[in-house]
Amino acid sequence: MIATAVLKHNRINNIRALSQQRNTVLALTSAMGFHFAVIMLYVIINFLTISKPQTVKPPRGIDIYSVPTPSLHDIEISPSAIGQFPAMKTSVGIPIPVPDVEISTDATIPPQTEFTGYVSNEKNCTTCGNNGVISTGDKPYILDDVEEAEPPIWQPVEILPVPIKQIKPEYPLMAQLAGIEGTVWVNCLVDKSGRVKKVMVMKSDSEIFDEPAKQAALQWVFKPAIMNSGAVSVWASIPFRFTMEKR
């Protein structure tokens, strides 16, 4: 009886051991299967993400201030492509001389010979004075090759310069294609002959318009400003507006 009980007890222990061993194998197999499934899922997701073509959205705008102005000389464009864009229009504002007072359109310029006390192109001058004036006894002379100093930005004059020739700037092609509009304020140094001697941009909505505005301003011609019955150099401000007509 005792032997039978011992055998029965050993059999039960063996069954329990086999059951625990089987459970351990099943647990390990399940864990390995779960980790393998996670790894395969990660690989599949990465593969689909890499192989899927990515769509790059076009830029919503161009910051002209952060890139150099593109060259427009070597750009070719077909007539059909040009026809897809609205007609362009450049407008030139009324020049605003400095200081801002009323401009007289009836101003006349006295000839150089009427400027009292000055004779040009005289030779054998010996003594130099201020502003390029040379004194030889009772006759003052002017040196034509003496460079005149630039006037201050704000200078009082009796008669402000009046434009007699206005040139419109060219609308940059890149600005047309991008639909860019804006205004450029150009300060012009108008000399005694009414020619624009120097230009500088004071304010600009977009740098792409700066060079066309300056090139146009250099071709303007004015009746020069008058002060003390003589022509003087003065600064004048011209706004150039670049707009496109909507169709």
Stockholm file with secondary structure:
# STOCKHOLM 1.0

chainA/1-247         MIATAVLKHNRINNIRALSQQRNTVLALTSAMGFHFAVIMLYVIINFLTISKPQTVKPPRGIDIYSVPTPSLHDIEISPSAIGQFPAMKTSVGIPIPVPDVEISTDATIPPQTEFTGYVSNEKNCTTCGNNGVISTGDKPYILDDVEEAEPPIWQPVEILPVPIKQIKPEYPLMAQLAGIEGTVWVNCLVDKSGRVKKVMVMKSDSEIFDEPAKQAALQWVFKPAIMNSGAVSVWASIPFRFTMEKR
#=GR chainA/1-247 SS CHHHHHHHHHHHHHHHHHHHHHHHHHHHHHHHHHHHHHHHHHHHHHHHHHHSCCCCCCCSCCCGGGSCCCCCSSCCCCHHHHTTSCCEEEEECCCEESSCCCCCTTCCCCCGGGSTTCCBSCCCCCEECGGGEEEETTEEEECTTSCCCCCCSSCCCSBCCEEEECCCCCCCHHHHHHTCCEEEEEEEEECTTSBEEEEEEEEESCGGGHHHHHHHHTTCEEECEEETTEEECEEEEEEEEEEECCC
#=GC SS_cons         CHHHHHHHHHHHHHHHHHHHHHHHHHHHHHHHHHHHHHHHHHHHHHHHHHHSCCCCCCCSCCCGGGSCCCCCSSCCCCHHHHTTSCCEEEEECCCEESSCCCCCTTCCCCCGGGSTTCCBSCCCCCEECGGGEEEETTEEEECTTSCCCCCCSSCCCSBCCEEEECCCCCCCHHHHHHTCCEEEEEEEEECTTSBEEEEEEEEESCGGGHHHHHHHHTTCEEECEEETTEEECEEEEEEEEEEECCC
//
